[in-house]
Amino acid sequence: MIRVILCDDHALIRRGIRDTLADAPDMRVVGEAGDYASCAA
């Protein structure tokens, strides 16, 4: 299982990537952030 944290300042982009990854059986989105500071913490 590959765990992914999405980090992008555009919510629509994050949602599109999250929805795309939801179809992948071996990937799981475990977190999201809207800016780099939140993602790097």
C-alpha positions in Angstrom: 0.0 0.0 0.0 1.3 3.4 -1.0 0.2 6.2 1.3 0.1 9.7 -0.2 -0.2 13.2 1.3 -1.6 15.7 -1.2 -0.3 19.3 -1.0 -1.6 21.9 -3.4 -3.1 25.4 -2.8 -6.0 24.7 -5.2 -8.7 22.6 -3.5 -10.2 21.6 -6.9 -6.8 20.1 -8.0 -6.5 18.2 -4.7 -10.0 16.9 -5.1 -9.3 15.7 -8.6 -6.1 13.9 -7.6 -7.8 12.4 -4.6 -10.7 11.1 -6.7 -8.2 9.7 -9.3 -6.2 7.9 -6.6 -9.3 6.5 -5.0 -9.6 4.2 -8.1 -6.1 2.8 -7.5 -6.3 -0.3 -5.3 -2.7 0.1 -4.0 -2.8 3.8 -3.1 -4.4 5.6 -0.2 -4.6 9.4 0.5 -3.8 9.8 4.2 -3.7 13.6 4.4 -4.2 16.9 2.6 -2.8 20.3 3.0 -3.4 23.6 1.2 0.1 25.1 1.6 3.7 23.9 1.8 4.1 24.9 5.5 1.2 22.6 6.5 2.4 19.8 4.3 6.0 20.0 5.5 5.1 20.0 9.2 
